[in-house]
Amino acid sequence: MASITSTTGASGLAIDSIVTGLMTLEQQPITQVKKQVTSYNTKLTAYGTLKSGLSTFQAAVDKLATAAKFTSQSAKLSDSSSLAATADGTAASGSYSIAVTQLATSQKLATSAYASATDIIGTGTLNISFGTYTASPASFTANADKDALSITIDSTNNTLSGIRDAINAKNASVSASIVNDGTGNRLVITSKDTGAVNSLKIDVTDTDGNSTDGTGLSALAYDPLSTVGAGKNMTQLVGAQNALLTVDGLSISKPSNTLNDVIQGVTLNLKSITSVNTTLEIATDTEAIQASVQNFVDAYNKLNSSLRDLTKFVEGGSTSNGPLLGDSTTRDIMVKLKSMLARPSTTATTFRTLSDIGVKSGENGVLTLDTAKLTTALNTNLNDVAKLFAPSATTSDPQVTYVSSSGKTQSGTYAINVSQLGSASQDAAGSINGVTALGSGASLIGGADNAAQGLKVSINGSATGSRGTVTFSKGLAGELSSLIGGWLDTEGSLTVKTEGIQTSIKALNKKSTDLSAKLPAIEARYRAQYARLDALLSSMQSTSSFLSQQISALNNS
C-alpha cells in the first residue's frame, strides 16, 4: 500500500505525535504475544535439556539392566602376543596353563609356471573333494560334512585366469588365485578352512583322454596318494594341519585356531607357537562392574544438577529463576527419581539398597560412591548386587526355578498353578498370576496382557495344583529405564508437554502475524480521522478569525 506522509495539521494539530502514540498502544498486544512466544521457546529449550539429560542417564542405567553384566568375566594372559582369550560369563574362575606347539593351517596347492595368465590349459571337469590324508598307511578319508565340488572347464574358461574365475564363481570352500613367482604365473588353489580334515584332493576328467599325465587339464590333478605325472601334478605349498596345544598338560588337537570348546565358556584365538607356557586367569570382571556403577552415579549427578538449574528459585519475578520452576511435570520427575533410588530390592537379601553397596545421597541429592564398600559387596555377594540392579526372581517352591523375563514383565509377586507337568512328549500347562500360561517343555511362560507377561519358570517335581509364588523384580536399573522410557515415549508426559508448547507457539505466531497485518489499516484510519479533525479545527479557526475581525470593525464604527 502507499506510504503515509507524516504531517503537522494546518490547525497546528500534532497528527504524527498523536498517531504514533495510538499505534504504540495498538502494538502492545503484539508485544505481549512475542513475550509469550519467547517464554514458551525458553521452556521448550529447557525441556530439550531435560530430555537429553534423561536419555544420557538412561544409557548409563541400561548398562546395569541385564544380569549378564554381572556375570562378565575377565580373561587375562601372561603372553597376549601368542594367543587371545575371552570369557562369556559361564567359565569357571581359575588359572590355566596353555602351550601352543602348532597352528592350524589350510592347504595350498600350486600348478607349474605358465608364461601368461591367458595361456590355454585344457578342457574337461575338475572334481575337488575335502578330507583327511594319512601318510602311514597312506589313505584319504573324505570329509562327510563337505560335498565335493564339480567344475566344468570348456572353451570359454580354459585359460589359467578362466579356471581361476570358474573355481571362485562356485563361492564354495576353496578359492583360487594367480601368483607370479618370478619364473611364471602359477594357479594357487587354497582350502578356505583350516585343519587336517580339510585337505584337498583334485580329480580331473581330461578331454585329451589322459586325466593324470600332467598335460592339458590334468596339470591340475592332485591325488595325495599318487605321484608326479600320475595324478599328483600340483605342488603342495602349505599342508593342511590341526592346531596342537596343551591345557594344563592335556594334549589337544583342533582343526581351527579359534577354539570355543576347549575350556567351557572360554574362546581361545591362537596367534603363534608359544615358547613357554602361557597362564590364563579367568575371574569375575569386577572392574567393569565398578566402572558401570560409577558411570551410573556420574550420569545421575549430571541429571540432578541439570534439574536443579532448571527449577531453581532466586526471587519472585527474577529472570534468574529456572525456566521450569513450578512445572508440575518436572517436579514429578524429580520426586519419582528420588523415590526410585531409595527403593529396596524385593529379591536381594544382604545388599538390598544403593547405600548398602556404597552409593549414598548427600546434599542437594548428589550421589557419592564408596568404592571400597562396593568392592566388598562384589566380593561378598555378587548375586545380591546383581539382583539390586538387574532382573531377578525368587520362588517359594524350591522345585520351581526362575528362568527369564521379558521387557513387559512387571515387578510383583505372582501365584503359580500347574495343571499338567511337562515331559519329553508334552508341554507343561497351568497359569501364572491367574492367567493361562504358555507351556514350553517343563516351563510355564506368563501369558499376554498381564503383569507377568513373559515371565518364565521351570516346573520340577511331581506335584500339580498350587506351586506357590514367584516374586519378580525388574531391578533398580530396569525400573529406572522403564520409568525414563515412559517419560520420553512418543506419548509420554514430556512429549505431550513439548508438543503442547509447540502448538501454542504456532498459534501465537499466527496471532502476531494477523495483528501486524491490521496495523497499516489502523494507522491509515487514525490519520484520516485526525486529518478530518484538523480540517474542522482549521475551519473553526478561520471562522473565529473572521468573527473577531467583524466584531472589531463594529466596535470601531
C-alpha positions as CSV (number, residue, x, y, z in Angstrom):
1,M,0.0,0.0,0.0
2,A,1.1,3.6,-0.4
3,S,3.1,5.1,2.4
4,I,1.5,7.6,4.7
5,T,3.2,11.0,4.7
6,S,4.0,12.4,8.2
7,T,2.3,15.8,8.6
8,T,1.5,18.5,11.1
9,G,-2.0,19.8,10.5
10,A,-2.9,23.2,9.2
11,S,-4.6,23.9,12.5
12,G,-1.3,23.1,14.3
13,L,-2.6,19.7,15.4
14,A,0.4,17.3,16.0
15,I,-1.1,14.5,13.9
16,D,2.2,12.5,13.8
17,S,2.7,12.5,17.5
18,I,-0.9,11.6,18.2
19,V,-0.9,8.7,15.7
20,T,2.5,7.4,16.9
21,G,1.2,7.3,20.4
22,L,-2.0,5.5,19.4
23,M,-0.1,3.0,17.3
24,T,2.2,2.2,20.3
25,L,-0.9,1.3,22.2
26,E,-2.2,-0.8,19.2
27,Q,1.2,-2.7,19.2
28,Q,1.1,-3.7,22.8
29,P,-0.9,-6.9,22.2
30,I,1.7,-8.0,19.7
31,T,4.5,-7.2,22.2
32,Q,2.7,-9.3,24.8
33,V,2.3,-12.2,22.2
34,K,6.0,-12.0,21.4
35,K,6.9,-12.1,25.1
36,Q,4.7,-15.2,25.4
37,V,6.5,-16.8,22.4
38,T,9.9,-16.0,24.0
39,S,8.8,-17.6,27.3
40,Y,7.5,-20.7,25.5
41,N,10.7,-21.0,23.5
42,T,12.7,-20.8,26.7
43,K,10.6,-23.6,28.2
44,L,10.9,-25.6,25.0
45,T,14.7,-25.4,25.2
46,A,14.6,-26.3,28.9
47,Y,12.5,-29.4,28.1
48,G,15.1,-30.3,25.4
49,T,17.8,-30.1,28.0
50,L,15.8,-32.3,30.4
51,K,15.1,-34.9,27.7
52,S,18.8,-35.0,26.8
53,G,19.8,-35.4,30.4
54,L,17.3,-38.2,30.9
55,S,18.5,-40.0,27.7
56,T,22.1,-39.9,28.9
57,F,21.2,-41.2,32.3
58,Q,19.1,-44.0,30.7
59,A,22.1,-45.1,28.7
60,A,24.1,-45.4,31.9
61,V,21.2,-47.2,33.6
62,D,20.8,-49.7,30.7
63,K,24.4,-50.9,31.2
64,L,23.4,-52.3,34.6
65,A,19.9,-53.5,33.5
66,T,20.9,-57.1,32.5
67,A,22.0,-59.9,34.7
68,A,24.7,-60.7,32.1
69,K,26.5,-57.5,33.1
70,F,27.2,-59.1,36.5
71,T,28.5,-62.4,35.1
72,S,31.0,-60.7,32.8
73,Q,34.5,-62.2,33.2
74,S,38.0,-61.1,32.5
75,A,40.4,-63.3,30.7
76,K,44.0,-62.2,31.4
77,L,47.0,-63.8,29.7
78,S,50.6,-63.7,30.7
79,D,51.5,-63.7,27.0
80,S,48.9,-61.9,24.8
81,S,51.1,-62.0,21.7
82,S,50.8,-65.7,21.2
83,L,47.0,-66.1,21.9
84,A,43.9,-64.2,22.9
85,A,41.1,-65.2,25.1
86,T,37.6,-64.1,26.1
87,A,35.2,-65.5,28.7
88,D,31.4,-65.5,28.3
89,G,30.5,-65.4,32.0
90,T,29.9,-69.2,32.3
91,A,33.6,-70.2,32.7
92,A,34.9,-71.5,36.0
93,S,37.1,-68.9,37.6
94,G,40.7,-70.1,37.9
95,S,44.1,-70.4,36.3
96,Y,45.0,-72.4,33.2
97,S,48.4,-73.3,31.7
98,I,48.4,-73.3,27.9
99,A,51.1,-74.2,25.4
100,V,50.7,-74.0,21.6
101,T,53.0,-76.2,19.6
102,Q,51.4,-76.0,16.2
103,L,48.9,-73.7,14.4
104,A,46.1,-74.9,12.2
105,T,46.7,-74.2,8.5
106,S,44.7,-74.6,5.3
107,Q,46.2,-76.5,2.4
108,K,47.6,-74.5,-0.6
109,L,48.4,-76.2,-4.0
110,A,50.2,-74.6,-7.0
111,T,50.5,-75.5,-10.6
112,S,53.7,-75.3,-12.6
113,A,54.6,-71.9,-14.1
114,Y,52.9,-70.6,-17.2
115,A,54.1,-67.7,-19.4
116,S,50.8,-65.8,-19.2
117,A,47.5,-65.9,-17.3
118,T,45.8,-66.2,-20.7
119,D,47.6,-69.5,-21.6
120,I,45.2,-72.2,-22.5
121,I,45.4,-75.2,-20.1
122,G,42.8,-77.6,-21.3
123,T,39.2,-78.7,-21.0
124,G,37.3,-81.2,-19.0
125,T,36.0,-81.4,-15.5
126,L,37.6,-80.7,-12.1
127,N,36.3,-82.6,-9.1
128,I,37.6,-81.1,-5.8
129,S,36.9,-83.1,-2.6
130,F,37.9,-82.5,1.0
131,G,39.1,-84.9,3.6
132,T,42.0,-86.2,5.8
133,Y,45.2,-87.5,4.3
134,T,47.1,-90.1,6.4
135,A,50.7,-90.9,5.4
136,S,51.1,-94.3,7.0
137,P,49.4,-96.3,6.0
138,A,48.6,-94.0,3.1
139,S,44.9,-93.1,2.9
140,F,42.5,-90.3,2.1
141,T,39.2,-90.2,4.1
142,A,36.5,-87.9,2.7
143,N,35.1,-85.2,5.0
144,A,31.5,-86.2,5.5
145,D,30.5,-82.6,6.3
146,K,31.5,-81.2,2.9
147,D,30.3,-82.0,-0.6
148,A,32.7,-82.4,-3.4
149,L,32.9,-79.5,-5.9
150,S,32.4,-80.2,-9.6
151,I,33.6,-77.5,-12.1
152,T,33.2,-77.7,-15.9
153,I,36.1,-76.3,-18.0
154,D,35.3,-75.7,-21.6
155,S,36.5,-73.4,-24.4
156,T,35.0,-70.3,-22.6
157,N,37.1,-70.7,-19.5
158,N,40.1,-73.0,-20.3
159,T,42.8,-70.4,-19.6
160,L,44.7,-70.0,-16.4
161,S,42.6,-67.0,-15.4
162,G,39.4,-68.6,-16.7
163,I,39.9,-71.6,-14.5
164,R,40.6,-69.3,-11.5
165,D,37.3,-67.5,-12.1
166,A,35.4,-70.7,-12.6
167,I,36.6,-72.0,-9.2
168,N,35.8,-68.7,-7.4
169,A,32.4,-68.5,-9.0
170,K,31.3,-71.5,-7.1
171,N,31.8,-69.5,-3.9
172,A,32.5,-72.7,-2.0
173,S,35.1,-73.9,0.5
174,V,38.0,-73.4,-1.9
175,S,39.5,-70.3,-3.6
176,A,41.9,-69.7,-6.5
177,S,44.4,-67.0,-7.3
178,I,47.2,-66.4,-9.8
179,V,50.7,-65.7,-8.4
180,N,53.7,-64.7,-10.4
181,D,56.8,-66.1,-8.6
182,G,59.3,-64.6,-11.0
183,T,59.5,-67.7,-13.1
184,G,56.0,-67.5,-14.4
185,N,52.3,-67.5,-13.4
186,R,51.0,-70.2,-11.1
187,L,47.4,-71.0,-10.3
188,V,47.2,-71.4,-6.5
189,I,44.2,-73.3,-5.1
190,T,43.6,-72.9,-1.3
191,S,41.2,-74.6,1.1
192,K,39.2,-71.8,2.9
193,D,39.1,-73.9,6.1
194,T,42.0,-74.9,8.2
195,G,42.6,-78.3,9.7
196,A,43.7,-81.8,8.5
197,V,40.1,-82.7,7.8
198,N,40.0,-80.1,5.0
199,S,42.9,-81.4,2.9
200,L,42.3,-81.2,-0.9
201,K,42.0,-84.0,-3.5
202,I,41.5,-82.9,-7.1
203,D,40.4,-85.4,-9.7
204,V,40.4,-84.5,-13.4
205,T,38.4,-85.8,-16.3
206,D,40.6,-84.5,-19.2
207,T,39.1,-84.3,-22.7
208,D,42.5,-85.2,-24.1
209,G,41.9,-88.8,-22.9
210,N,44.6,-88.9,-20.2
211,S,43.4,-87.5,-16.8
212,T,46.6,-88.0,-14.8
213,D,49.6,-87.3,-17.1
214,G,50.1,-83.6,-16.2
215,T,49.4,-82.2,-19.7
216,G,46.2,-80.4,-20.5
217,L,43.7,-80.0,-17.7
218,S,45.3,-82.9,-15.8
219,A,48.1,-80.5,-14.9
220,L,45.6,-79.6,-12.1
221,A,45.2,-83.1,-10.8
222,Y,46.2,-83.7,-7.2
223,D,45.8,-87.1,-5.6
224,P,47.9,-87.2,-2.4
225,L,48.1,-91.0,-2.8
226,S,49.7,-90.8,-6.3
227,T,52.9,-89.5,-7.8
228,V,54.0,-86.7,-10.1
229,G,52.9,-87.4,-13.7
230,A,50.5,-90.0,-12.5
231,G,47.8,-87.8,-10.8
232,K,49.7,-85.8,-8.2
233,N,50.7,-83.0,-10.6
234,M,50.3,-79.8,-8.4
235,T,52.8,-78.8,-5.8
236,Q,51.8,-78.5,-2.1
237,L,52.9,-75.1,-0.8
238,V,51.3,-75.5,2.6
239,G,49.9,-78.6,4.2
240,A,46.6,-78.9,6.0
241,Q,47.2,-79.4,9.7
242,N,45.4,-79.1,13.0
243,A,46.3,-76.8,15.8
244,L,48.2,-78.6,18.6
245,L,48.2,-77.4,22.2
246,T,48.2,-78.5,25.8
247,V,45.9,-77.1,28.5
248,D,47.0,-78.0,32.0
249,G,49.1,-80.8,30.4
250,L,46.2,-82.3,28.4
251,S,47.1,-82.7,24.7
252,I,44.5,-81.2,22.3
253,S,44.2,-81.3,18.5
254,K,41.7,-79.0,16.8
255,P,41.1,-78.1,13.1
256,S,40.8,-74.3,13.8
257,N,42.9,-71.6,15.6
258,T,39.7,-70.3,17.1
259,L,38.7,-72.7,19.9
260,N,35.5,-72.4,21.9
261,D,35.1,-75.9,23.1
262,V,38.4,-76.5,24.9
263,I,37.7,-74.6,28.2
264,Q,33.9,-74.2,28.9
265,G,32.8,-70.6,28.5
266,V,36.2,-69.5,27.0
267,T,37.1,-68.7,23.4
268,L,40.8,-69.1,22.6
269,N,42.3,-67.5,19.5
270,L,45.8,-68.9,18.7
271,K,48.2,-66.5,17.1
272,S,51.6,-68.2,17.2
273,I,53.5,-71.0,18.7
274,T,54.4,-70.3,22.4
275,S,58.0,-70.5,23.6
276,V,56.9,-71.1,27.2
277,N,53.6,-72.0,28.8
278,T,51.1,-69.1,28.9
279,T,49.0,-68.6,32.0
280,L,45.3,-67.7,31.6
281,E,43.5,-66.2,34.5
282,I,39.6,-66.3,34.5
283,A,37.9,-64.1,37.0
284,T,34.7,-62.1,37.5
285,D,35.3,-58.7,35.9
286,T,34.5,-56.6,39.0
287,E,36.4,-53.6,37.5
288,A,33.9,-53.4,34.7
289,I,31.0,-53.6,37.1
290,Q,32.6,-50.9,39.3
291,A,33.1,-48.7,36.2
292,S,29.4,-49.1,35.3
293,V,28.2,-48.2,38.8
294,Q,30.5,-45.1,38.8
295,N,29.1,-44.2,35.4
296,F,25.6,-44.6,36.8
297,V,26.5,-42.3,39.7
298,D,28.1,-39.7,37.5
299,A,25.2,-39.7,35.0
300,Y,22.6,-39.2,37.7
301,N,24.6,-36.4,39.3
302,K,24.7,-34.6,35.9
303,L,21.0,-35.1,35.5
304,N,20.3,-33.9,39.1
305,S,22.5,-30.8,38.5
306,S,20.5,-30.0,35.4
307,L,17.2,-30.5,37.1
308,R,18.2,-28.2,39.9
309,D,19.3,-25.5,37.5
310,L,16.0,-25.8,35.5
311,T,13.9,-25.4,38.7
312,K,16.0,-23.1,40.8
313,F,14.3,-20.2,42.7
314,V,16.2,-16.9,43.2
315,E,13.4,-14.5,44.0
316,G,9.9,-13.7,42.8
317,G,9.7,-12.4,39.3
318,S,13.5,-12.8,38.8
319,T,14.7,-13.6,35.3
320,S,17.4,-15.8,37.0
321,N,14.7,-18.3,38.2
322,G,14.9,-21.6,36.4
323,P,12.7,-21.9,33.3
324,L,10.9,-24.9,34.7
325,L,10.4,-23.5,38.2
326,G,7.0,-24.7,39.4
327,D,6.5,-27.0,36.4
328,S,4.4,-30.0,37.6
329,T,5.9,-32.5,35.1
330,T,9.5,-31.7,36.1
331,R,8.6,-31.8,39.8
332,D,7.0,-35.2,39.3
333,I,10.2,-36.5,37.6
334,M,12.4,-35.3,40.4
335,V,10.2,-36.9,43.1
336,K,9.9,-40.2,41.3
337,L,13.7,-40.4,40.6
338,K,14.5,-39.7,44.2
339,S,11.9,-42.3,45.4
340,M,13.2,-44.9,43.0
341,L,16.8,-44.5,44.2
342,A,15.7,-45.2,47.7
343,R,13.6,-48.3,46.9
344,P,14.9,-51.6,48.3
345,S,15.2,-54.8,46.2
346,T,12.5,-57.4,46.8
347,T,14.7,-60.3,45.8
348,A,18.2,-59.4,47.3
349,T,19.0,-60.4,50.9
350,T,22.2,-58.8,52.1
351,F,22.7,-55.8,49.7
352,R,19.1,-54.5,49.1
353,T,19.7,-50.8,48.7
354,L,22.2,-48.5,46.9
355,S,23.6,-47.4,50.3
356,D,24.3,-51.0,51.1
357,I,26.8,-51.1,48.3
358,G,28.3,-47.7,48.9
359,V,26.1,-45.3,46.8
360,K,24.9,-42.6,49.1
361,S,22.8,-39.4,48.6
362,G,24.2,-36.3,50.1
363,E,23.5,-32.5,50.0
364,N,21.2,-31.5,47.2
365,G,20.7,-35.2,46.2
366,V,24.2,-35.6,44.9
367,L,25.3,-39.3,44.9
368,T,28.7,-40.4,46.0
369,L,30.3,-43.9,45.6
370,D,32.4,-45.6,48.3
371,T,34.5,-47.8,46.0
372,A,35.9,-49.8,48.9
373,K,32.3,-50.7,50.1
374,L,31.3,-51.6,46.6
375,T,34.3,-53.8,46.2
376,T,33.5,-55.6,49.4
377,A,29.9,-56.1,48.3
378,L,31.0,-57.5,44.9
379,N,33.5,-59.9,46.6
380,T,31.0,-60.9,49.3
381,N,27.7,-61.4,47.4
382,L,27.9,-60.6,43.7
383,N,24.5,-62.1,43.1
384,D,22.9,-59.7,45.5
385,V,24.4,-56.7,43.8
386,A,23.2,-58.1,40.5
387,K,19.7,-58.5,42.0
388,L,19.7,-54.9,43.2
389,F,20.2,-53.6,39.6
390,A,19.1,-56.3,37.2
391,P,16.0,-58.5,36.7
392,S,15.8,-61.4,39.2
393,A,13.2,-63.6,40.9
394,T,12.7,-65.8,43.9
395,T,10.2,-68.7,44.3
396,S,8.5,-70.1,47.4
397,D,8.6,-73.6,46.0
398,P,12.2,-74.9,45.8
399,Q,11.3,-77.1,42.8
400,V,10.1,-74.1,40.8
401,T,13.0,-72.2,39.2
402,Y,13.1,-68.7,37.6
403,V,14.4,-68.9,34.1
404,S,13.9,-65.5,32.4
405,S,11.6,-62.5,31.8
406,S,10.7,-60.1,29.0
407,G,10.7,-56.3,28.7
408,K,6.9,-56.4,29.5
409,T,7.2,-58.3,32.8
410,Q,6.4,-56.1,35.7
411,S,7.8,-56.4,39.3
412,G,5.5,-58.2,41.6
413,T,4.6,-61.5,43.3
414,Y,2.6,-64.0,41.2
415,A,0.8,-67.2,42.0
416,I,1.8,-70.3,40.1
417,N,-0.7,-73.1,39.4
418,V,0.2,-76.3,37.5
419,S,-2.5,-78.4,35.8
420,Q,-0.1,-80.6,33.7
421,L,3.6,-81.4,34.2
422,G,5.9,-81.1,31.2
423,S,7.8,-84.0,29.8
424,A,9.6,-85.0,26.6
425,S,6.3,-85.7,24.9
426,Q,4.1,-82.8,26.3
427,D,4.4,-79.2,27.4
428,A,3.6,-78.1,30.9
429,A,0.2,-76.4,31.4
430,G,-1.1,-74.0,34.1
431,S,-1.3,-70.4,35.0
432,I,0.8,-67.5,36.3
433,N,-0.9,-64.6,38.0
434,G,-4.2,-66.3,37.4
435,V,-3.8,-66.0,33.6
436,T,-3.3,-69.1,31.4
437,A,0.4,-69.5,30.8
438,L,2.2,-70.8,27.6
439,G,3.7,-74.2,28.1
440,S,7.2,-75.0,26.8
441,G,8.6,-78.3,27.8
442,A,8.8,-78.3,31.6
443,S,8.4,-74.5,31.7
444,L,5.5,-72.1,32.0
445,I,5.6,-68.6,30.5
446,G,3.4,-65.7,31.6
447,G,0.5,-65.0,29.2
448,A,0.0,-61.8,27.3
449,D,-1.7,-58.6,28.5
450,N,-0.9,-59.1,32.2
451,A,1.8,-58.0,34.6
452,A,3.5,-61.4,34.5
453,Q,3.8,-61.4,30.7
454,G,7.0,-63.2,29.5
455,L,7.9,-64.4,33.0
456,K,9.3,-67.9,32.5
457,V,9.7,-70.5,35.3
458,S,10.8,-74.2,35.1
459,I,8.5,-76.6,37.0
460,N,10.2,-79.6,38.5
461,G,8.9,-82.3,40.9
462,S,5.7,-84.3,40.5
463,A,3.1,-82.1,42.2
464,T,0.3,-80.3,40.3
465,G,-2.1,-77.6,41.6
466,S,-0.8,-74.6,43.5
467,R,3.0,-74.4,43.4
468,G,3.5,-71.3,45.5
469,T,4.6,-67.9,44.2
470,V,7.3,-66.2,42.2
471,T,8.5,-62.8,43.3
472,F,10.0,-60.9,40.3
473,S,11.9,-57.7,40.4
474,K,13.0,-55.7,37.3
475,G,15.8,-54.4,39.4
476,L,16.6,-50.7,40.0
477,A,18.2,-50.3,36.6
478,G,15.3,-52.0,34.9
479,E,12.7,-49.9,36.8
480,L,14.5,-46.7,36.1
481,S,14.9,-47.5,32.4
482,S,11.2,-48.2,32.1
483,L,10.3,-45.0,34.0
484,I,12.5,-42.8,31.9
485,G,11.3,-44.6,28.7
486,G,7.8,-43.7,29.7
487,W,8.6,-40.0,30.0
488,L,10.5,-40.0,26.7
489,D,8.0,-42.1,24.8
490,T,6.1,-40.6,21.9
491,E,3.0,-40.5,24.1
492,G,5.0,-39.7,27.3
493,S,4.5,-36.7,29.5
494,L,7.5,-34.8,28.2
495,T,6.5,-35.4,24.6
496,V,2.9,-34.3,25.3
497,K,4.2,-31.2,27.1
498,T,6.6,-30.1,24.4
499,E,4.0,-30.8,21.6
500,G,1.5,-28.6,23.6
501,I,4.0,-25.8,23.8
502,Q,4.8,-26.1,20.1
503,T,1.1,-25.9,19.3
504,S,0.8,-22.8,21.4
505,I,3.8,-21.1,19.8
506,K,2.4,-21.8,16.4
507,A,-1.0,-20.2,17.4
508,L,0.7,-17.2,19.0
509,N,2.9,-16.6,15.9
510,K,-0.2,-16.7,13.7
511,K,-2.0,-14.3,16.1
512,S,1.1,-11.9,15.9
513,T,1.1,-12.1,12.2
514,D,-2.6,-11.4,12.0
515,L,-2.4,-8.4,14.3
516,S,0.6,-7.0,12.5
517,A,-1.3,-7.3,9.2
518,K,-4.0,-5.0,10.6
519,L,-1.7,-2.2,11.8
520,P,-1.3,-0.3,8.5
521,A,-5.1,-0.1,8.0
522,I,-5.5,1.1,11.6
523,E,-2.8,3.7,11.2
524,A,-4.4,4.9,8.0
525,R,-7.8,5.2,9.7
526,Y,-6.3,7.2,12.6
527,R,-4.6,9.6,10.2
528,A,-7.8,10.0,8.2
529,Q,-9.7,10.7,11.4
530,Y,-7.2,13.3,12.6
531,A,-6.9,14.9,9.2
532,R,-10.7,15.5,9.2
533,L,-10.4,16.8,12.8
534,D,-7.5,19.1,11.7
535,A,-9.7,20.4,8.8
536,L,-12.6,21.1,11.1
537,L,-10.3,22.9,13.6
538,S,-8.8,24.9,10.8
539,S,-12.2,25.8,9.5
540,M,-13.3,26.8,13.0
541,Q,-10.1,28.8,13.4
542,S,-10.9,30.7,10.2
543,T,-14.5,31.3,11.3
544,S,-13.2,32.6,14.7
545,S,-10.8,34.9,13.0
546,F,-13.5,36.3,10.6
547,L,-15.9,36.9,13.5
548,S,-13.2,38.6,15.5
549,Q,-12.5,40.9,12.6
550,Q,-16.2,41.7,12.2
551,I,-16.6,42.4,15.9
552,S,-13.6,44.6,15.8
553,A,-15.0,46.5,12.8
554,L,-18.3,47.1,14.6
555,N,-16.6,48.3,17.6
556,N,-14.5,50.8,15.6
557,S,-17.7,52.2,14.0
